[in-house]
């Protein structure tokens, strides 16, 4: 009887050990029947950081958090044989991805950083039940909101979207790279940029009639309306009808004509009410005179005069609505220059200097035009915003009721062929 009891005890313990082992195996996750802990994560070393090491590290962190297993992260140049999760460029569009498993190799291909981010998240989630042999899946982030607001209740996007003067054909340097700078190709990408962030306010410059005909219907599909629909308004404001309602709007086209090339030099102002909080704020988007005094004497003072017109407008808004005011756009000058100093003397502050959670100091520019093509190269005198940025997002907050949480300069690879200005995003808490 004693031996029978001991035997039962051993059988019970064996069952416990087996169940524990199975539980640990399930927790660890498997890829094609192999233990996930036997894999490493390999990224394409020549890829940009957001499409290489950063995505690999995100996947590493997700697996470690979920399974307690820290996989090694290695560039492809240092990897030979063995089980691997491989991140690389691929797929048809910038927002599409493909994942496939074959004989100890899990390959993740993405058209860009956002697609790779979605793909790596899918891999981490699927590991909980195990990734089967021969697993293949594809997907897209097109049409999706990717970056929700966190800790803020208002998001503003600003971008000079490059008036390409209605290009009818693809320039040689673009065609060689398989890229298309025409408005019909760029408009859906701008729409996805807006959709990914879903800002409450979108402020644009160089918004020509050709782009208007293509982009406005796409943004309306996502719940946006334009403040002023006018062929002469190259500086429009869009707002989300779900979150905001306009209370007052103004449009001013700068003159005389020699300071207003391509009809694009103007400002648009809007006072908006935030429906959820009832808070009122104002946004002004502008594009000041281009060129330099060396090429066209008097341009600095022209920009200074245009800035004074904006300040006169915002003085009136402040007196009437007593609200915080954002002024943004392509000022075509740097912070130390006279036009910008006028804003600072009036109490405005750059949002990137006010951000309490995260900010970006890059100058926000790169090469992108019909003749030169596009690249990461910047022609600005400084890589930093203070002495190298032409695009500015300023805040006047006399009431001290606004907290700028985040200032970001979006530099995803697909934006390179859209415009020579990287888009800016500001996340704000209206108190």
TORKOL-4160 file (C-alpha; in steps of 0.2 Angstrom, whole numbers, padded with zeros to 4 digits, m for minus):
431
<pt num="1" X="0000" Y="0000" Z="0000"/>
<pt num="2" X="0014" Y="0011" Z="0004"/>
<pt num="3" X="0023" Y="0008" Z="m0012"/>
<pt num="4" X="0006" Y="0012" Z="m0021"/>
<pt num="5" X="0005" Y="0028" Z="m0012"/>
<pt num="6" X="0022" Y="0033" Z="m0017"/>
<pt num="7" X="0019" Y="0028" Z="m0035"/>
<pt num="8" X="0004" Y="0039" Z="m0035"/>
<pt num="9" X="0014" Y="0053" Z="m0028"/>
<pt num="10" X="0027" Y="0052" Z="m0041"/>
<pt num="11" X="0014" Y="0051" Z="m0055"/>
<pt num="12" X="0006" Y="0067" Z="m0047"/>
<pt num="13" X="0022" Y="0076" Z="m0047"/>
<pt num="14" X="0026" Y="0071" Z="m0065"/>
<pt num="15" X="0010" Y="0078" Z="m0070"/>
<pt num="16" X="0013" Y="0094" Z="m0061"/>
<pt num="17" X="0030" Y="0095" Z="m0069"/>
<pt num="18" X="0023" Y="0091" Z="m0086"/>
<pt num="19" X="0009" Y="0104" Z="m0084"/>
<pt num="20" X="0022" Y="0117" Z="m0078"/>
<pt num="21" X="0033" Y="0114" Z="m0093"/>
<pt num="22" X="0019" Y="0115" Z="m0105"/>
<pt num="23" X="0014" Y="0131" Z="m0097"/>
<pt num="24" X="0031" Y="0139" Z="m0098"/>
<pt num="25" X="0033" Y="0133" Z="m0116"/>
<pt num="26" X="0016" Y="0141" Z="m0120"/>
<pt num="27" X="0022" Y="0157" Z="m0111"/>
<pt num="28" X="0039" Y="0157" Z="m0120"/>
<pt num="29" X="0031" Y="0157" Z="m0137"/>
<pt num="30" X="0036" Y="0147" Z="m0152"/>
<pt num="31" X="0040" Y="0151" Z="m0170"/>
<pt num="32" X="0037" Y="0138" Z="m0182"/>
<pt num="33" X="0039" Y="0125" Z="m0169"/>
<pt num="34" X="0055" Y="0132" Z="m0162"/>
<pt num="35" X="0057" Y="0140" Z="m0145"/>
<pt num="36" X="0056" Y="0159" Z="m0147"/>
<pt num="37" X="0071" Y="0161" Z="m0135"/>
<pt num="38" X="0082" Y="0152" Z="m0148"/>
<pt num="39" X="0079" Y="0167" Z="m0160"/>
<pt num="40" X="0088" Y="0183" Z="m0162"/>
<pt num="41" X="0081" Y="0199" Z="m0170"/>
<pt num="42" X="0090" Y="0205" Z="m0186"/>
<pt num="43" X="0088" Y="0222" Z="m0194"/>
<pt num="44" X="0094" Y="0229" Z="m0210"/>
<pt num="45" X="0109" Y="0239" Z="m0205"/>
<pt num="46" X="0108" Y="0251" Z="m0219"/>
<pt num="47" X="0090" Y="0255" Z="m0216"/>
<pt num="48" X="0086" Y="0272" Z="m0207"/>
<pt num="49" X="0084" Y="0270" Z="m0188"/>
<pt num="50" X="0065" Y="0270" Z="m0188"/>
<pt num="51" X="0065" Y="0256" Z="m0201"/>
<pt num="52" X="0079" Y="0246" Z="m0193"/>
<pt num="53" X="0086" Y="0246" Z="m0175"/>
<pt num="54" X="0072" Y="0256" Z="m0167"/>
<pt num="55" X="0059" Y="0244" Z="m0173"/>
<pt num="56" X="0070" Y="0229" Z="m0169"/>
<pt num="57" X="0072" Y="0236" Z="m0151"/>
<pt num="58" X="0053" Y="0239" Z="m0150"/>
<pt num="59" X="0050" Y="0220" Z="m0154"/>
<pt num="60" X="0064" Y="0215" Z="m0142"/>
<pt num="61" X="0055" Y="0225" Z="m0128"/>
<pt num="62" X="0038" Y="0218" Z="m0132"/>
<pt num="63" X="0044" Y="0200" Z="m0131"/>
<pt num="64" X="0054" Y="0203" Z="m0115"/>
<pt num="65" X="0039" Y="0211" Z="m0107"/>
<pt num="66" X="0027" Y="0197" Z="m0112"/>
<pt num="67" X="0038" Y="0182" Z="m0110"/>
<pt num="68" X="0053" Y="0187" Z="m0100"/>
<pt num="69" X="0064" Y="0182" Z="m0114"/>
<pt num="70" X="0077" Y="0195" Z="m0120"/>
<pt num="71" X="0081" Y="0192" Z="m0138"/>
<pt num="72" X="0098" Y="0198" Z="m0145"/>
<pt num="73" X="0097" Y="0212" Z="m0158"/>
<pt num="74" X="0109" Y="0212" Z="m0172"/>
<pt num="75" X="0112" Y="0221" Z="m0188"/>
<pt num="76" X="0112" Y="0210" Z="m0204"/>
<pt num="77" X="0131" Y="0213" Z="m0207"/>
<pt num="78" X="0135" Y="0203" Z="m0191"/>
<pt num="79" X="0123" Y="0189" Z="m0193"/>
<pt num="80" X="0126" Y="0172" Z="m0202"/>
<pt num="81" X="0116" Y="0157" Z="m0198"/>
<pt num="82" X="0103" Y="0152" Z="m0185"/>
<pt num="83" X="0085" Y="0156" Z="m0180"/>
<pt num="84" X="0081" Y="0174" Z="m0183"/>
<pt num="85" X="0067" Y="0187" Z="m0184"/>
<pt num="86" X="0072" Y="0198" Z="m0199"/>
<pt num="87" X="0066" Y="0215" Z="m0202"/>
<pt num="88" X="0068" Y="0223" Z="m0219"/>
<pt num="89" X="0061" Y="0234" Z="m0232"/>
<pt num="90" X="0049" Y="0227" Z="m0244"/>
<pt num="91" X="0030" Y="0227" Z="m0248"/>
<pt num="92" X="0021" Y="0237" Z="m0262"/>
<pt num="93" X="0017" Y="0253" Z="m0253"/>
<pt num="94" X="0024" Y="0264" Z="m0239"/>
<pt num="95" X="0010" Y="0258" Z="m0227"/>
<pt num="96" X="0009" Y="0239" Z="m0231"/>
<pt num="97" X="0018" Y="0225" Z="m0223"/>
<pt num="98" X="0021" Y="0206" Z="m0225"/>
<pt num="99" X="0026" Y="0193" Z="m0213"/>
<pt num="100" X="0031" Y="0175" Z="m0217"/>
<pt num="101" X="0039" Y="0160" Z="m0208"/>
<pt num="102" X="0050" Y="0147" Z="m0216"/>
<pt num="103" X="0063" Y="0135" Z="m0208"/>
<pt num="104" X="0068" Y="0145" Z="m0193"/>
<pt num="105" X="0067" Y="0162" Z="m0202"/>
<pt num="106" X="0053" Y="0174" Z="m0198"/>
<pt num="107" X="0054" Y="0188" Z="m0211"/>
<pt num="108" X="0045" Y="0205" Z="m0208"/>
<pt num="109" X="0044" Y="0216" Z="m0223"/>
<pt num="110" X="0037" Y="0234" Z="m0222"/>
<pt num="111" X="0036" Y="0248" Z="m0234"/>
<pt num="112" X="0040" Y="0261" Z="m0220"/>
<pt num="113" X="0042" Y="0263" Z="m0202"/>
<pt num="114" X="0024" Y="0264" Z="m0198"/>
<pt num="115" X="0020" Y="0248" Z="m0207"/>
<pt num="116" X="0035" Y="0239" Z="m0199"/>
<pt num="117" X="0029" Y="0245" Z="m0182"/>
<pt num="118" X="0012" Y="0237" Z="m0185"/>
<pt num="119" X="0020" Y="0221" Z="m0191"/>
<pt num="120" X="0031" Y="0219" Z="m0176"/>
<pt num="121" X="0016" Y="0222" Z="m0164"/>
<pt num="122" X="0007" Y="0209" Z="m0173"/>
<pt num="123" X="0021" Y="0197" Z="m0171"/>
<pt num="124" X="0023" Y="0200" Z="m0153"/>
<pt num="125" X="0004" Y="0197" Z="m0150"/>
<pt num="126" X="0004" Y="0181" Z="m0161"/>
<pt num="127" X="0018" Y="0174" Z="m0151"/>
<pt num="128" X="0006" Y="0171" Z="m0136"/>
<pt num="129" X="m0002" Y="0157" Z="m0146"/>
<pt num="130" X="0013" Y="0152" Z="m0156"/>
<pt num="131" X="0017" Y="0156" Z="m0174"/>
<pt num="132" X="0014" Y="0141" Z="m0184"/>
<pt num="133" X="0025" Y="0134" Z="m0198"/>
<pt num="134" X="0023" Y="0142" Z="m0215"/>
<pt num="135" X="0013" Y="0157" Z="m0207"/>
<pt num="136" X="0010" Y="0171" Z="m0219"/>
<pt num="137" X="0001" Y="0187" Z="m0216"/>
<pt num="138" X="0000" Y="0204" Z="m0224"/>
<pt num="139" X="m0008" Y="0220" Z="m0219"/>
<pt num="140" X="m0008" Y="0239" Z="m0220"/>
<pt num="141" X="m0010" Y="0254" Z="m0209"/>
<pt num="142" X="m0017" Y="0264" Z="m0223"/>
<pt num="143" X="m0033" Y="0273" Z="m0218"/>
<pt num="144" X="m0029" Y="0270" Z="m0199"/>
<pt num="145" X="m0026" Y="0282" Z="m0185"/>
<pt num="146" X="m0009" Y="0277" Z="m0179"/>
<pt num="147" X="m0004" Y="0290" Z="m0166"/>
<pt num="148" X="m0018" Y="0294" Z="m0153"/>
<pt num="149" X="m0017" Y="0308" Z="m0141"/>
<pt num="150" X="m0010" Y="0304" Z="m0124"/>
<pt num="151" X="m0012" Y="0316" Z="m0110"/>
<pt num="152" X="m0017" Y="0330" Z="m0121"/>
<pt num="153" X="m0034" Y="0336" Z="m0128"/>
<pt num="154" X="m0029" Y="0346" Z="m0143"/>
<pt num="155" X="m0017" Y="0342" Z="m0158"/>
<pt num="156" X="m0011" Y="0354" Z="m0171"/>
<pt num="157" X="m0002" Y="0350" Z="m0187"/>
<pt num="158" X="0008" Y="0362" Z="m0198"/>
<pt num="159" X="0015" Y="0359" Z="m0215"/>
<pt num="160" X="0021" Y="0368" Z="m0230"/>
<pt num="161" X="0016" Y="0355" Z="m0243"/>
<pt num="162" X="0026" Y="0362" Z="m0258"/>
<pt num="163" X="0017" Y="0370" Z="m0273"/>
<pt num="164" X="0024" Y="0360" Z="m0287"/>
<pt num="165" X="0016" Y="0372" Z="m0300"/>
<pt num="166" X="0005" Y="0359" Z="m0307"/>
<pt num="167" X="0019" Y="0347" Z="m0313"/>
<pt num="168" X="0011" Y="0337" Z="m0328"/>
<pt num="169" X="0026" Y="0325" Z="m0330"/>
<pt num="170" X="0038" Y="0316" Z="m0319"/>
<pt num="171" X="0055" Y="0324" Z="m0319"/>
<pt num="172" X="0070" Y="0313" Z="m0324"/>
<pt num="173" X="0078" Y="0312" Z="m0307"/>
<pt num="174" X="0061" Y="0306" Z="m0299"/>
<pt num="175" X="0057" Y="0294" Z="m0313"/>
<pt num="176" X="0075" Y="0286" Z="m0310"/>
<pt num="177" X="0070" Y="0282" Z="m0292"/>
<pt num="178" X="0052" Y="0276" Z="m0296"/>
<pt num="179" X="0045" Y="0291" Z="m0287"/>
<pt num="180" X="0031" Y="0303" Z="m0293"/>
<pt num="181" X="0030" Y="0321" Z="m0287"/>
<pt num="182" X="0014" Y="0325" Z="m0295"/>
<pt num="183" X="m0001" Y="0331" Z="m0285"/>
<pt num="184" X="m0011" Y="0315" Z="m0289"/>
<pt num="185" X="0002" Y="0305" Z="m0281"/>
<pt num="186" X="0006" Y="0316" Z="m0266"/>
<pt num="187" X="m0012" Y="0320" Z="m0261"/>
<pt num="188" X="m0017" Y="0302" Z="m0254"/>
<pt num="189" X="0000" Y="0302" Z="m0244"/>
<pt num="190" X="m0004" Y="0319" Z="m0236"/>
<pt num="191" X="m0022" Y="0312" Z="m0232"/>
<pt num="192" X="m0014" Y="0297" Z="m0224"/>
<pt num="193" X="m0002" Y="0308" Z="m0214"/>
<pt num="194" X="m0017" Y="0318" Z="m0207"/>
<pt num="195" X="m0026" Y="0301" Z="m0204"/>
<pt num="196" X="m0012" Y="0294" Z="m0194"/>
<pt num="197" X="m0011" Y="0308" Z="m0182"/>
<pt num="198" X="m0029" Y="0315" Z="m0183"/>
<pt num="199" X="m0025" Y="0332" Z="m0178"/>
<pt num="200" X="m0039" Y="0343" Z="m0173"/>
<pt num="201" X="m0032" Y="0358" Z="m0183"/>
<pt num="202" X="m0022" Y="0356" Z="m0199"/>
<pt num="203" X="m0013" Y="0372" Z="m0205"/>
<pt num="204" X="m0005" Y="0372" Z="m0222"/>
<pt num="205" X="0005" Y="0383" Z="m0234"/>
<pt num="206" X="0008" Y="0382" Z="m0253"/>
<pt num="207" X="m0009" Y="0374" Z="m0254"/>
<pt num="208" X="m0012" Y="0377" Z="m0273"/>
<pt num="209" X="m0029" Y="0375" Z="m0282"/>
<pt num="210" X="m0023" Y="0359" Z="m0290"/>
<pt num="211" X="m0019" Y="0351" Z="m0274"/>
<pt num="212" X="m0035" Y="0358" Z="m0266"/>
<pt num="213" X="m0046" Y="0348" Z="m0279"/>
<pt num="214" X="m0038" Y="0332" Z="m0274"/>
<pt num="215" X="m0035" Y="0334" Z="m0256"/>
<pt num="216" X="m0050" Y="0342" Z="m0249"/>
<pt num="217" X="m0062" Y="0327" Z="m0253"/>
<pt num="218" X="m0050" Y="0315" Z="m0245"/>
<pt num="219" X="m0049" Y="0325" Z="m0229"/>
<pt num="220" X="m0068" Y="0327" Z="m0229"/>
<pt num="221" X="m0069" Y="0308" Z="m0229"/>
<pt num="222" X="m0059" Y="0309" Z="m0212"/>
<pt num="223" X="m0071" Y="0322" Z="m0204"/>
<pt num="224" X="m0062" Y="0338" Z="m0209"/>
<pt num="225" X="m0069" Y="0355" Z="m0215"/>
<pt num="226" X="m0059" Y="0369" Z="m0223"/>
<pt num="227" X="m0061" Y="0387" Z="m0215"/>
<pt num="228" X="m0060" Y="0396" Z="m0232"/>
<pt num="229" X="m0062" Y="0388" Z="m0249"/>
<pt num="230" X="m0054" Y="0400" Z="m0260"/>
<pt num="231" X="m0042" Y="0399" Z="m0275"/>
<pt num="232" X="m0032" Y="0413" Z="m0268"/>
<pt num="233" X="m0030" Y="0406" Z="m0251"/>
<pt num="234" X="m0014" Y="0396" Z="m0251"/>
<pt num="235" X="m0013" Y="0396" Z="m0232"/>
<pt num="236" X="m0029" Y="0386" Z="m0227"/>
<pt num="237" X="m0035" Y="0380" Z="m0210"/>
<pt num="238" X="m0044" Y="0363" Z="m0208"/>
<pt num="239" X="m0053" Y="0358" Z="m0193"/>
<pt num="240" X="m0061" Y="0342" Z="m0186"/>
<pt num="241" X="m0079" Y="0345" Z="m0186"/>
<pt num="242" X="m0081" Y="0331" Z="m0172"/>
<pt num="243" X="m0070" Y="0341" Z="m0160"/>
<pt num="244" X="m0070" Y="0359" Z="m0165"/>
<pt num="245" X="m0082" Y="0373" Z="m0171"/>
<pt num="246" X="m0076" Y="0389" Z="m0178"/>
<pt num="247" X="m0082" Y="0406" Z="m0170"/>
<pt num="248" X="m0072" Y="0418" Z="m0181"/>
<pt num="249" X="m0061" Y="0418" Z="m0197"/>
<pt num="250" X="m0051" Y="0430" Z="m0207"/>
<pt num="251" X="m0040" Y="0429" Z="m0222"/>
<pt num="252" X="m0028" Y="0442" Z="m0228"/>
<pt num="253" X="m0017" Y="0441" Z="m0244"/>
<pt num="254" X="m0001" Y="0450" Z="m0242"/>
<pt num="255" X="0004" Y="0464" Z="m0255"/>
<pt num="256" X="0010" Y="0473" Z="m0265"/>
<pt num="257" X="0012" Y="0459" Z="m0278"/>
<pt num="258" X="0031" Y="0459" Z="m0278"/>
<pt num="259" X="0030" Y="0452" Z="m0260"/>
<pt num="260" X="0017" Y="0439" Z="m0264"/>
<pt num="261" X="0024" Y="0427" Z="m0277"/>
<pt num="262" X="0012" Y="0414" Z="m0283"/>
<pt num="263" X="m0002" Y="0421" Z="m0273"/>
<pt num="264" X="0005" Y="0410" Z="m0259"/>
<pt num="265" X="0010" Y="0424" Z="m0246"/>
<pt num="266" X="m0005" Y="0427" Z="m0234"/>
<pt num="267" X="m0012" Y="0422" Z="m0217"/>
<pt num="268" X="m0028" Y="0414" Z="m0212"/>
<pt num="269" X="m0034" Y="0415" Z="m0194"/>
<pt num="270" X="m0048" Y="0405" Z="m0185"/>
<pt num="271" X="m0055" Y="0406" Z="m0168"/>
<pt num="272" X="m0061" Y="0389" Z="m0163"/>
<pt num="273" X="m0071" Y="0382" Z="m0148"/>
<pt num="274" X="m0066" Y="0365" Z="m0141"/>
<pt num="275" X="m0082" Y="0356" Z="m0140"/>
<pt num="276" X="m0077" Y="0344" Z="m0126"/>
<pt num="277" X="m0070" Y="0357" Z="m0114"/>
<pt num="278" X="m0078" Y="0373" Z="m0120"/>
<pt num="279" X="m0061" Y="0381" Z="m0121"/>
<pt num="280" X="m0058" Y="0394" Z="m0135"/>
<pt num="281" X="m0042" Y="0396" Z="m0144"/>
<pt num="282" X="m0035" Y="0404" Z="m0160"/>
<pt num="283" X="m0024" Y="0397" Z="m0174"/>
<pt num="284" X="m0015" Y="0408" Z="m0187"/>
<pt num="285" X="m0006" Y="0400" Z="m0202"/>
<pt num="286" X="0005" Y="0410" Z="m0213"/>
<pt num="287" X="0018" Y="0410" Z="m0227"/>
<pt num="288" X="0029" Y="0425" Z="m0227"/>
<pt num="289" X="0039" Y="0432" Z="m0241"/>
<pt num="290" X="0053" Y="0421" Z="m0248"/>
<pt num="291" X="0071" Y="0426" Z="m0254"/>
<pt num="292" X="0085" Y="0435" Z="m0246"/>
<pt num="293" X="0091" Y="0453" Z="m0245"/>
<pt num="294" X="0106" Y="0448" Z="m0255"/>
<pt num="295" X="0095" Y="0442" Z="m0269"/>
<pt num="296" X="0080" Y="0454" Z="m0267"/>
<pt num="297" X="0084" Y="0469" Z="m0256"/>
<pt num="298" X="0070" Y="0473" Z="m0244"/>
<pt num="299" X="0064" Y="0456" Z="m0241"/>
<pt num="300" X="0068" Y="0456" Z="m0222"/>
<pt num="301" X="0058" Y="0471" Z="m0220"/>
<pt num="302" X="0044" Y="0464" Z="m0231"/>
<pt num="303" X="0043" Y="0449" Z="m0219"/>
<pt num="304" X="0043" Y="0461" Z="m0204"/>
<pt num="305" X="0029" Y="0471" Z="m0211"/>
<pt num="306" X="0019" Y="0455" Z="m0214"/>
<pt num="307" X="0022" Y="0449" Z="m0196"/>
<pt num="308" X="0016" Y="0466" Z="m0190"/>
<pt num="309" X="0000" Y="0463" Z="m0199"/>
<pt num="310" X="m0002" Y="0446" Z="m0191"/>
<pt num="311" X="0001" Y="0454" Z="m0174"/>
<pt num="312" X="m0012" Y="0467" Z="m0177"/>
<pt num="313" X="m0024" Y="0453" Z="m0181"/>
<pt num="314" X="m0020" Y="0443" Z="m0166"/>
<pt num="315" X="m0021" Y="0459" Z="m0155"/>
<pt num="316" X="m0039" Y="0460" Z="m0160"/>
<pt num="317" X="m0043" Y="0442" Z="m0157"/>
<pt num="318" X="m0035" Y="0443" Z="m0140"/>
<pt num="319" X="m0045" Y="0458" Z="m0136"/>
<pt num="320" X="m0061" Y="0451" Z="m0142"/>
<pt num="321" X="m0059" Y="0432" Z="m0136"/>
<pt num="322" X="m0046" Y="0433" Z="m0122"/>
<pt num="323" X="m0039" Y="0416" Z="m0128"/>
<pt num="324" X="m0023" Y="0408" Z="m0131"/>
<pt num="325" X="m0016" Y="0410" Z="m0149"/>
<pt num="326" X="m0005" Y="0399" Z="m0160"/>
<pt num="327" X="0004" Y="0407" Z="m0174"/>
<pt num="328" X="0013" Y="0395" Z="m0186"/>
<pt num="329" X="0019" Y="0392" Z="m0204"/>
<pt num="330" X="0033" Y="0395" Z="m0216"/>
<pt num="331" X="0041" Y="0412" Z="m0210"/>
<pt num="332" X="0056" Y="0411" Z="m0222"/>
<pt num="333" X="0067" Y="0417" Z="m0208"/>
<pt num="334" X="0076" Y="0411" Z="m0192"/>
<pt num="335" X="0073" Y="0415" Z="m0174"/>
<pt num="336" X="0086" Y="0429" Z="m0173"/>
<pt num="337" X="0079" Y="0438" Z="m0188"/>
<pt num="338" X="0068" Y="0454" Z="m0186"/>
<pt num="339" X="0051" Y="0446" Z="m0191"/>
<pt num="340" X="0053" Y="0433" Z="m0178"/>
<pt num="341" X="0060" Y="0445" Z="m0164"/>
<pt num="342" X="0044" Y="0455" Z="m0166"/>
<pt num="343" X="0033" Y="0440" Z="m0161"/>
<pt num="344" X="0045" Y="0436" Z="m0146"/>
<pt num="345" X="0044" Y="0454" Z="m0140"/>
<pt num="346" X="0025" Y="0452" Z="m0141"/>
<pt num="347" X="0026" Y="0438" Z="m0129"/>
<pt num="348" X="0025" Y="0423" Z="m0141"/>
<pt num="349" X="0036" Y="0407" Z="m0137"/>
<pt num="350" X="0041" Y="0393" Z="m0148"/>
<pt num="351" X="0031" Y="0377" Z="m0144"/>
<pt num="352" X="0047" Y="0366" Z="m0146"/>
<pt num="353" X="0054" Y="0376" Z="m0131"/>
<pt num="354" X="0038" Y="0374" Z="m0121"/>
<pt num="355" X="0035" Y="0355" Z="m0123"/>
<pt num="356" X="0035" Y="0346" Z="m0106"/>
<pt num="357" X="0035" Y="0328" Z="m0112"/>
<pt num="358" X="0044" Y="0327" Z="m0128"/>
<pt num="359" X="0052" Y="0339" Z="m0141"/>
<pt num="360" X="0062" Y="0339" Z="m0157"/>
<pt num="361" X="0076" Y="0352" Z="m0161"/>
<pt num="362" X="0079" Y="0347" Z="m0179"/>
<pt num="363" X="0078" Y="0361" Z="m0192"/>
<pt num="364" X="0064" Y="0352" Z="m0201"/>
<pt num="365" X="0070" Y="0354" Z="m0219"/>
<pt num="366" X="0077" Y="0343" Z="m0233"/>
<pt num="367" X="0080" Y="0344" Z="m0252"/>
<pt num="368" X="0064" Y="0341" Z="m0262"/>
<pt num="369" X="0061" Y="0349" Z="m0278"/>
<pt num="370" X="0057" Y="0345" Z="m0297"/>
<pt num="371" X="0075" Y="0347" Z="m0303"/>
<pt num="372" X="0085" Y="0340" Z="m0288"/>
<pt num="373" X="0074" Y="0326" Z="m0283"/>
<pt num="374" X="0073" Y="0322" Z="m0264"/>
<pt num="375" X="0085" Y="0317" Z="m0250"/>
<pt num="376" X="0089" Y="0319" Z="m0232"/>
<pt num="377" X="0101" Y="0333" Z="m0235"/>
<pt num="378" X="0097" Y="0350" Z="m0228"/>
<pt num="379" X="0103" Y="0367" Z="m0235"/>
<pt num="380" X="0100" Y="0376" Z="m0219"/>
<pt num="381" X="0114" Y="0385" Z="m0210"/>
<pt num="382" X="0111" Y="0375" Z="m0194"/>
<pt num="383" X="0104" Y="0357" Z="m0191"/>
<pt num="384" X="0095" Y="0365" Z="m0175"/>
<pt num="385" X="0079" Y="0374" Z="m0175"/>
<pt num="386" X="0084" Y="0390" Z="m0167"/>
<pt num="387" X="0096" Y="0395" Z="m0182"/>
<pt num="388" X="0090" Y="0383" Z="m0195"/>
<pt num="389" X="0071" Y="0382" Z="m0195"/>
<pt num="390" X="0060" Y="0392" Z="m0207"/>
<pt num="391" X="0044" Y="0384" Z="m0200"/>
<pt num="392" X="0039" Y="0390" Z="m0183"/>
<pt num="393" X="0025" Y="0386" Z="m0171"/>
<pt num="394" X="0022" Y="0399" Z="m0158"/>
<pt num="395" X="0011" Y="0401" Z="m0143"/>
<pt num="396" X="0004" Y="0417" Z="m0134"/>
<pt num="397" X="m0004" Y="0411" Z="m0118"/>
<pt num="398" X="m0007" Y="0426" Z="m0107"/>
<pt num="399" X="m0020" Y="0416" Z="m0097"/>
<pt num="400" X="m0007" Y="0402" Z="m0093"/>
<pt num="401" X="m0020" Y="0389" Z="m0097"/>
<pt num="402" X="m0011" Y="0379" Z="m0110"/>
<pt num="403" X="0002" Y="0366" Z="m0107"/>
<pt num="404" X="0012" Y="0361" Z="m0123"/>
<pt num="405" X="0015" Y="0342" Z="m0120"/>
<pt num="406" X="0024" Y="0337" Z="m0136"/>
<pt num="407" X="0032" Y="0345" Z="m0151"/>
<pt num="408" X="0037" Y="0333" Z="m0165"/>
<pt num="409" X="0044" Y="0335" Z="m0182"/>
<pt num="410" X="0038" Y="0320" Z="m0192"/>
<pt num="411" X="0052" Y="0313" Z="m0203"/>
<pt num="412" X="0046" Y="0296" Z="m0209"/>
<pt num="413" X="0054" Y="0291" Z="m0225"/>
<pt num="414" X="0039" Y="0293" Z="m0236"/>
<pt num="415" X="0037" Y="0311" Z="m0231"/>
<pt num="416" X="0054" Y="0315" Z="m0241"/>
<pt num="417" X="0045" Y="0315" Z="m0258"/>
<pt num="418" X="0030" Y="0325" Z="m0252"/>
<pt num="419" X="0038" Y="0342" Z="m0248"/>
<pt num="420" X="0054" Y="0350" Z="m0243"/>
<pt num="421" X="0047" Y="0354" Z="m0226"/>
<pt num="422" X="0044" Y="0340" Z="m0213"/>
<pt num="423" X="0027" Y="0342" Z="m0205"/>
<pt num="424" X="0026" Y="0348" Z="m0187"/>
<pt num="425" X="0014" Y="0341" Z="m0174"/>
<pt num="426" X="0010" Y="0349" Z="m0157"/>
<pt num="427" X="0000" Y="0340" Z="m0143"/>
<pt num="428" X="m0008" Y="0352" Z="m0131"/>
<pt num="429" X="m0018" Y="0351" Z="m0115"/>
<pt num="430" X="m0031" Y="0365" Z="m0114"/>
<pt num="431" X="m0034" Y="0367" Z="m0095"/>
